[in-house]
Amino acid sequence: MSLTRGDIDDSTSRRRRLWARALGLAAIGLAPIALANTSNGYNLPVGGHLAQRDIYALHMEVFWICVGIAVVVFGVMIYALVKFRHSRGAIPDTTLLHSTQVEIIWTVIPVVILVVMAIPAAKVILMMEDTRNSELSIRVTGYQWKWQYQYMDAAEGINFFSTLAQDSNFARQLHSGIDPKSVPNYLLDVDKPMVIPSGTKVRLLLTSQDVIHAWWVPDFGAKRSAIPGFVNELWFTVDPGKEGIYRGQCAALCGRDHGFMPIVVDVRTPGDFKKWVLEQKAVVKQAAAASDPSGSASPRSAPVLSKAAF
């Protein structure tokens, strides 16, 4: 059986239609996933923090610009490969060696695209770095492998360490015999979470006692290095109504137990936070009274630096 040129062209045309139909169905199927927020786990979290929402919006804006660029560039490439292929008798043009007009176009268009992306990016970066008018400051110190939280302002005097929860610590031990899946929030829970109020601009002063750590909570859009001898700042405000538990981890390779120093932030209403502050200060006073019945001793804790020191 012999094939004519017309049979080959019909077969090629059918294959093209099948490929176009498959790509169309794939695009339809992927559209809901691309438009979803974070349910699929592949996108940035929207979060309950003003800066994180702006970061997410900027991320999606730049993403769709890149998608548009990819569609145009690869579309032109695929069209040229198919339309002007050698099998269809295309002959390359060897006379076009230089075109000032083309060079201007392919220089101006990228510059315009970069400017369009740079303006909102600069706005978000400046907002992320603006720690002025904070209502609550907390000094966060990284240790191998735990976090220390020292409160300032209205909660000054509260000072504690936050370490990996005991059930996770037991389960992670070699030959522990404990199924990690049976431990709630395995490696993402602590004995004492950092407690903050909602609707309040919280400023963190980050440093380290030994090596470089990184305080990171994805839902806050907050990630900053804790470096020995330096104080870095970041801020976030959790919207009212978004109270709850937020989890993060150390995002720097800080040593052997790097994976075992999680971060847990307990966001409460302002009223509940005030109650918590009073309870913690009462505990501090009781500890001081127990250590020195005469009342002359101060609480045995690491020195708390005042906000004025920064």
Protein Blocks (a to p, Z undefined) as FASTA:
>chain_A
ZZdfklmmmmmmmmmmmmmmmmmmmmmmmmmmmmpmklnopaccebjafklmmmmmmmmm
mmmmmmmmmmmmmmmmmmmmmmmgfklopacdfkbmbdfklmmmmmmmmmmmmmmmmmmm
mmmmmmmmmmghiabdcdddddddddddddehjlgoiacdddddfklmmmmpghklpafk
lpghihiacfbdcdddehiacddddddfkbccddddfklopacdddehiacdddddddeh
iaccdddddfbdebjklmmcccddddddfklmmmmmmmmmmmmmmmmmmmmmnopaccdd
dddddfklZZ
